[in-house]
């Protein structure tokens, strides 16, 4: 059997196993080992399977993953999400759409600490949604804002998806963090503009609330100060060079734990549960990361990326046409898979194509993150939409989908700008170097 045929059958088998609900890590590993063995023999395949886990487990870059996960768990225990939201609402609640602005700001801040899109959306679905509905906000607008806020996480460093992308794509993590700064700010600004336009033309969606006194604002700010200290400590420590990424993750995890202890929000039971949750997610991620290089090696051995690159070159497709086609594929794929799986499954195939077209892996990393995060709220599935419907079952899913439309349009606008003007992403890393 020709290597390209083995590669095509392997990719089809991978998706078939995933549809049969086989865990993605096991599916990638099984397809990778069998595909490798069919081309290079069973002994080399099993030898590679034995060696690869040790490389992943000894990777210092990946050490930041469980530490940032731990930070997010402790931050959740400390109640940082409620504090950040209430502080933002105290200053913005009296403006039309103020609670929506507060939700976007709070989601961005908590997402950077938490590291999970679904966790951020779930948290603000419980914290912000009742407040917005009680103040007369439209259910569609309220859920749309919360869903959009949940998708900001991956672009705001430190991002676990960003770290995983860098490890697989073999790019520097700090460079990726720097490259994501401007796109992250653009995404937040365009989401805020979407709110402003919506409440201007549909003022009934967001009634104006009563102004909060300065004393209450001060109290809310004091309450939110620890979360802001944690967030600024991570950002300043990494970007100033005081901390490496691993050191920043370690310090942030310890600091979040100390804040939770100081607030008496943690017990032995919650501590054990938090550590168990961190270990479970870490184990799942490490399994996928052990499987990804095996699957990638099989794909490369079958010359699948090389064949795709030659096919694209042979048909003289314009680079922008290829990039926009990949964008559509990523968004459709991401409606069925969570963001980590979407990236790891496709990266061995897609990255060589993107690089062959003359684009930078850092730029594609940012584009990739925006695409998979958009997919979390995009029809026909959208994991975050299902999550919000589970939290508020009285709000129909059609209503939630209607609410996310302005924010999908905002994200599409950012995505198109960054695709047409790659220098926006690469400007800051180039300036620093």
C-alpha positions as CSV (number, residue, x, y, z in Angstrom):
1,X,0.0,0.0,0.0
2,X,1.3,3.5,-0.9
3,X,2.4,5.7,2.0
4,X,-0.1,8.5,1.0
5,X,-2.9,5.9,0.9
6,X,-1.9,4.7,4.4
7,X,-1.9,8.3,5.6
8,X,-5.4,9.0,4.1
9,X,-6.8,5.8,5.7
10,X,-5.2,6.7,9.0
11,X,-6.8,10.2,9.1
12,X,-10.2,8.6,8.2
13,X,-9.7,6.0,11.0
14,X,-8.8,8.7,13.5
15,X,-12.1,10.6,12.9
16,X,-14.0,7.3,12.9
17,X,-12.6,6.4,16.3
18,X,-13.3,9.9,17.7
19,X,-16.9,9.6,16.4
20,X,-17.1,6.3,18.3
21,X,-16.2,8.2,21.4
22,X,-12.7,6.7,21.8
23,X,-10.7,9.3,23.8
24,X,-8.7,11.5,21.4
25,X,-5.4,10.7,23.0
26,X,-5.9,6.9,22.6
27,X,-7.3,7.3,19.1
28,X,-4.3,9.4,17.9
29,X,-1.8,6.9,19.6
30,X,-3.5,3.8,18.1
31,X,-3.6,5.3,14.6
32,X,-0.1,6.6,14.8
33,X,1.5,3.3,16.0
34,X,-0.4,1.1,13.5
35,X,0.3,3.5,10.6
36,X,4.0,3.7,11.6
37,X,4.2,-0.1,11.9
38,X,2.7,-0.6,8.4
39,X,5.4,1.6,6.9
40,X,8.4,1.0,9.2
41,X,7.8,-2.2,11.1
42,X,6.3,-3.1,14.4
43,X,9.5,-3.0,16.4
44,X,10.4,0.6,15.5
45,X,6.8,1.6,16.1
46,X,6.7,0.2,19.6
47,X,10.2,1.5,20.4
48,X,8.9,5.0,19.4
49,X,5.8,4.5,21.5
50,X,8.0,3.6,24.5
51,X,10.3,6.7,24.1
52,X,7.9,9.5,23.3
53,X,6.1,9.6,26.8
54,X,9.5,10.1,28.5
55,X,10.2,13.1,26.2
56,X,6.8,14.7,27.0
57,X,7.1,14.1,30.7
58,X,10.6,15.6,30.9
59,X,9.6,18.7,28.9
60,X,10.3,21.8,31.0
61,X,8.0,23.9,28.8
62,X,5.0,21.7,29.6
63,X,5.7,22.0,33.4
64,X,3.7,25.3,33.2
65,X,0.5,23.5,32.2
66,X,-0.4,21.8,35.6
67,X,0.8,24.9,37.4
68,X,-1.5,27.3,35.5
69,X,-4.3,24.8,35.9
70,X,-3.7,24.7,39.6
71,X,-3.7,28.5,39.7
72,X,-7.1,28.5,38.0
73,X,-8.5,26.1,40.5
74,X,-7.3,28.0,43.5
75,X,-8.5,31.3,41.9
76,X,-11.9,29.8,41.5
77,X,-12.0,28.7,45.1
78,X,-10.9,32.2,46.3
79,X,-14.0,33.7,44.5
80,X,-12.0,35.9,42.1
81,X,-14.6,35.7,39.4
82,X,-17.3,37.2,41.5
83,X,-15.0,39.9,42.8
84,X,-13.8,41.0,39.4
85,X,-17.3,41.1,38.0
86,X,-18.7,43.1,40.9
87,X,-15.9,45.6,40.8
88,X,-16.4,46.1,37.0
89,X,-20.2,46.3,37.5
90,X,-19.8,48.9,40.3
91,X,-18.1,51.3,37.9
92,X,-20.0,50.5,34.7
93,X,-23.4,49.3,35.8
94,X,-25.1,52.8,35.6
95,X,-24.2,53.1,31.9
96,X,-26.4,51.6,29.2
97,X,-24.9,48.1,28.6
98,X,-22.7,48.6,31.6
99,X,-23.2,45.1,33.0
100,X,-22.3,43.7,29.5
101,X,-19.1,45.7,29.5
102,X,-18.4,44.5,33.0
103,X,-19.0,40.9,31.9
104,X,-16.5,41.2,29.0
105,X,-13.9,42.8,31.2
106,X,-14.4,40.4,34.0
107,X,-14.3,37.4,31.7
108,X,-11.1,38.6,30.1
109,X,-9.4,39.0,33.5
110,X,-10.7,35.8,35.0
111,X,-10.1,33.8,31.8
112,X,-6.4,34.8,32.0
113,X,-6.3,33.4,35.5
114,X,-8.6,30.5,35.0
115,X,-7.2,29.1,31.7
116,X,-10.5,27.5,30.5
117,X,-13.1,28.9,28.1
118,X,-15.8,26.6,29.4
119,X,-15.0,27.3,33.0
120,X,-15.0,31.0,32.4
121,X,-18.4,30.8,30.6
122,X,-19.8,28.6,33.3
123,X,-18.6,30.8,36.1
124,X,-20.0,34.0,34.6
125,X,-23.2,32.1,33.6
126,X,-23.8,31.6,37.3
127,X,-22.4,35.0,38.5
128,X,-23.4,37.5,35.8
129,X,-26.4,36.0,34.1
130,X,-28.8,36.3,37.1
131,X,-27.6,39.9,37.7
132,X,-28.2,40.9,34.1
133,X,-31.6,39.3,33.9
134,X,-32.6,40.9,37.2
135,X,-31.7,44.3,35.8
136,X,-34.0,43.7,32.8
137,X,-31.4,42.7,30.2
138,X,-32.5,40.7,27.2
139,X,-31.9,36.9,27.7
140,X,-30.4,36.8,24.1
141,X,-28.1,39.7,24.7
142,X,-27.1,38.5,28.2
143,X,-26.2,35.0,27.1
144,X,-24.5,36.3,24.0
145,X,-22.2,38.5,26.1
146,X,-21.3,35.7,28.5
147,X,-20.6,33.3,25.6
148,X,-18.4,35.9,23.9
149,X,-16.5,36.6,27.2
150,X,-15.8,32.9,27.5
151,X,-14.0,32.8,24.2
152,X,-11.5,35.5,25.1
153,X,-9.4,33.1,27.2
154,X,-7.1,31.5,24.7
155,X,-5.8,34.8,23.3
156,X,-4.9,36.3,26.7
157,X,-1.6,35.1,28.1
158,X,-0.8,33.0,29.9
159,X,-2.9,30.6,27.8
160,X,-2.7,26.8,28.1
161,X,-3.7,26.3,24.5
162,X,-1.0,28.8,23.5
163,X,1.6,26.8,25.4
164,X,0.5,23.5,23.8
165,X,0.6,25.1,20.4
166,X,4.2,26.3,20.9
167,X,5.4,22.9,22.2
168,X,3.9,21.1,19.1
169,X,4.9,23.8,16.6
170,X,8.3,24.2,18.2
171,X,8.1,28.0,18.7
172,X,9.1,30.0,21.7
173,X,6.3,30.4,24.3
174,X,7.3,33.9,25.3
175,X,7.3,35.0,21.6
176,X,3.8,33.6,21.3
177,X,2.6,35.5,24.4
178,X,4.0,38.7,23.0
179,X,2.5,38.1,19.5
180,X,-1.0,37.6,21.1
181,X,-1.1,40.9,23.0
182,X,-2.3,43.2,20.2
183,X,-4.8,40.6,18.8
184,X,-6.2,40.0,22.3
185,X,-6.7,43.8,22.8
186,X,-8.3,44.1,19.4
187,X,-10.7,41.2,20.2
188,X,-11.7,42.8,23.5
189,X,-12.2,46.2,21.9
190,X,-14.3,44.8,19.0
191,X,-16.4,42.9,21.5
192,X,-17.0,46.1,23.4
193,X,-17.9,47.9,20.1
194,X,-20.4,45.1,19.4
195,X,-22.0,45.8,22.7
196,X,-22.1,49.6,22.1
197,X,-23.7,49.2,18.7
198,X,-26.2,46.7,20.0
199,X,-27.4,48.8,22.9
200,X,-27.5,51.9,20.7
201,X,-29.9,50.4,18.2
202,X,-31.7,48.1,20.7
203,X,-31.7,50.1,24.0
204,X,-34.4,47.9,25.4
205,X,-31.9,45.0,25.5
206,X,-29.9,46.8,28.3
207,X,-31.8,49.1,30.7
208,X,-29.8,51.6,32.6
209,X,-29.1,50.7,36.3
210,X,-28.9,52.9,39.3
211,X,-25.5,54.6,39.9
212,X,-23.5,53.0,42.7
213,X,-21.9,55.1,45.4
214,X,-18.2,55.7,45.6
215,X,-18.0,53.9,48.9
216,X,-19.5,50.8,47.3
217,X,-17.1,51.1,44.4
218,X,-14.2,51.4,46.8
219,X,-15.3,48.3,48.7
220,X,-15.7,46.3,45.4
221,X,-12.3,47.4,44.3
222,X,-10.7,46.4,47.5
223,X,-12.4,43.0,47.3
224,X,-11.1,42.5,43.7
225,X,-7.6,43.7,44.5
226,X,-6.1,40.2,45.2
227,X,-7.2,38.9,41.7
228,X,-5.7,42.1,40.1
229,X,-2.5,41.6,42.0
230,X,-2.3,38.0,40.8
231,X,-3.0,38.9,37.2
232,X,-0.6,41.8,37.1
233,X,2.0,39.7,38.9
234,X,1.9,37.1,36.1
235,X,1.9,39.7,33.3
236,X,4.6,41.9,34.7
237,X,6.7,39.0,35.8
238,X,6.7,37.3,32.4
239,X,7.0,40.4,30.2
240,X,9.6,42.1,32.3
241,X,11.9,39.1,32.3
242,X,11.7,38.7,36.1
243,X,10.1,35.3,35.8
244,X,10.3,32.6,33.3
245,X,6.9,31.2,32.2
246,X,7.4,28.2,34.6
247,X,8.4,30.5,37.5
248,X,5.5,32.8,36.9
249,X,3.1,29.8,36.9
250,X,4.6,28.5,40.2
251,X,4.4,31.8,41.9
252,X,0.9,32.4,40.7
253,X,-0.3,29.0,41.9
254,X,1.1,29.6,45.3
255,X,-0.2,33.1,45.5
256,X,-3.7,32.0,44.5
257,X,-3.6,29.3,47.2
258,X,-2.5,31.8,49.8
259,X,-5.4,34.2,48.9
260,X,-7.9,31.3,49.1
261,X,-6.5,30.3,52.5
262,X,-6.5,33.9,53.7
263,X,-10.2,34.2,52.8
264,X,-10.9,30.9,54.5
265,X,-12.5,29.6,51.3
266,X,-10.5,26.4,51.2
267,X,-10.7,23.2,53.3
268,X,-9.0,19.8,53.2
269,X,-12.0,18.5,51.2
270,X,-11.9,21.3,48.6
271,X,-8.1,21.2,48.4
272,X,-8.1,17.5,47.6
273,X,-10.9,18.0,45.1
274,X,-9.0,20.9,43.5
275,X,-5.8,18.8,43.2
276,X,-7.8,15.9,41.8
277,X,-9.3,18.2,39.2
278,X,-5.9,19.6,38.3
279,X,-4.4,16.1,38.0
280,X,-7.3,14.8,35.9
281,X,-7.1,17.6,33.3
282,X,-3.3,17.4,33.3
283,X,-3.4,13.6,32.7
284,X,-5.8,14.1,29.8
285,X,-3.6,16.8,28.2
286,X,-0.4,14.8,28.7
287,X,-2.0,11.8,27.1
288,X,-2.9,13.8,24.0
289,X,0.5,15.4,24.0
290,X,2.2,12.0,24.1
291,X,0.0,10.8,21.3
292,X,0.4,13.9,19.1
293,X,4.1,13.3,18.1
294,X,3.4,9.7,17.3
295,X,0.5,10.7,15.0
296,X,2.6,13.5,13.6
297,X,5.5,11.1,12.8
298,X,3.1,8.7,11.1
299,X,1.6,11.6,9.0
300,X,5.1,12.8,8.0
301,X,6.3,9.2,7.2
302,X,3.3,8.9,4.9
303,X,4.3,12.2,3.2
304,X,0.8,13.6,3.7
305,X,1.8,17.2,4.4
306,X,4.3,17.1,1.5
307,X,1.7,15.7,-0.8
308,X,-0.8,18.4,0.2
309,X,1.8,21.2,-0.3
310,X,2.7,19.8,-3.8
311,X,-1.0,19.6,-4.7
312,X,-1.6,23.2,-3.7
313,X,1.5,24.4,-5.5
314,X,0.5,22.4,-8.6
315,X,-2.9,24.1,-8.8
316,X,-1.5,27.5,-8.1
317,X,-4.1,28.4,-5.4
318,X,-3.7,31.9,-4.1
319,X,-2.3,31.9,-0.5
320,X,-5.2,34.0,0.9
321,X,-7.7,31.5,-0.7
322,X,-6.0,28.6,1.1
323,X,-5.9,30.5,4.4
324,X,-9.6,31.4,4.2
325,X,-10.5,27.8,3.2
326,X,-8.6,26.6,6.3
327,X,-10.5,29.1,8.4
328,X,-13.8,27.7,7.3
329,X,-12.5,24.1,8.0
330,X,-11.3,25.1,11.5
331,X,-14.5,26.7,12.5
332,X,-16.6,23.8,11.3
333,X,-14.3,21.3,12.9
334,X,-14.2,23.3,16.2
335,X,-18.0,23.2,16.6
336,X,-17.6,19.4,17.2
337,X,-14.3,19.3,19.1
338,X,-12.9,21.4,22.0
339,X,-10.0,23.8,21.0
340,X,-7.1,21.6,22.2
341,X,-8.2,18.6,20.1
342,X,-8.9,20.7,17.0
343,X,-5.4,22.2,17.1
344,X,-3.5,19.0,17.8
345,X,-5.3,16.8,15.3
346,X,-4.9,19.3,12.4
347,X,-1.5,21.0,13.2
348,X,0.7,18.2,11.6
349,X,-1.2,18.6,8.3
350,X,-1.9,22.4,8.3
351,X,1.3,24.0,9.7
352,X,3.6,22.7,6.8
353,X,1.0,24.1,4.3
354,X,0.9,27.5,6.0
355,X,4.7,27.8,6.3
356,X,5.1,26.8,2.6
357,X,2.8,29.7,1.7
358,X,5.3,32.0,3.4
359,X,3.4,32.7,6.7
360,X,5.0,32.7,10.1
361,X,4.1,30.0,12.7
362,X,3.5,32.7,15.3
363,X,1.0,34.4,13.1
364,X,-0.8,31.1,12.4
365,X,-0.9,30.3,16.1
366,X,-2.8,33.5,16.8
367,X,-5.2,32.9,13.8
368,X,-5.7,29.3,14.9
369,X,-6.6,30.4,18.4
370,X,-9.2,32.9,17.2
371,X,-10.7,30.3,14.9
372,X,-11.1,27.5,17.5
373,X,-12.4,29.9,20.1
374,X,-15.0,31.3,17.6
375,X,-16.1,27.7,17.0
376,X,-17.1,27.3,20.6
377,X,-20.1,29.6,20.1
378,X,-20.7,29.0,16.3
379,X,-23.7,27.0,15.0
380,X,-24.5,24.1,14.5
381,X,-23.0,23.0,17.8
382,X,-21.0,25.4,19.9
383,X,-19.9,23.9,23.2
384,X,-20.4,27.1,25.2
385,X,-23.9,27.6,23.9
386,X,-24.9,24.1,25.1
387,X,-23.2,24.9,28.5
388,X,-25.2,28.2,28.9
389,X,-28.4,26.4,28.0
390,X,-27.7,23.8,30.7
391,X,-27.1,26.6,33.2
392,X,-30.3,28.4,32.2
393,X,-32.6,25.8,30.6
394,X,-35.5,28.3,30.4
395,X,-33.6,30.2,27.7
396,X,-34.0,28.4,24.4
397,X,-30.8,27.6,22.5
398,X,-32.1,29.6,19.5
399,X,-32.2,32.6,21.7
400,X,-28.6,32.1,22.8
401,X,-27.5,31.6,19.2
402,X,-29.3,34.9,18.2
403,X,-27.4,36.6,21.0
404,X,-23.9,35.6,19.9
405,X,-24.4,36.9,16.3
406,X,-23.0,40.4,17.0
407,X,-19.9,38.9,18.7
408,X,-19.3,36.4,16.0
409,X,-19.4,39.3,13.6
410,X,-16.9,41.2,15.7
411,X,-14.6,38.2,15.9
412,X,-14.8,37.6,12.1
413,X,-13.8,41.3,11.6
414,X,-10.7,40.8,13.8
415,X,-9.9,37.6,12.0
416,X,-10.1,39.1,8.5
417,X,-8.0,42.1,9.6
418,X,-5.3,39.8,11.0
419,X,-5.3,37.6,7.9
420,X,-5.1,40.5,5.5
421,X,-2.5,42.3,7.7
422,X,-0.2,39.7,9.3
423,X,2.2,42.5,10.4
424,X,-0.2,43.4,13.2
425,X,0.5,40.1,14.9
426,X,4.3,40.1,14.2
427,X,4.9,43.8,14.9
428,X,5.4,43.5,18.7
429,X,7.7,40.4,18.7
430,X,9.8,42.0,15.9
431,X,10.0,45.3,17.8
432,X,11.2,43.5,21.0
433,X,13.8,41.5,19.1
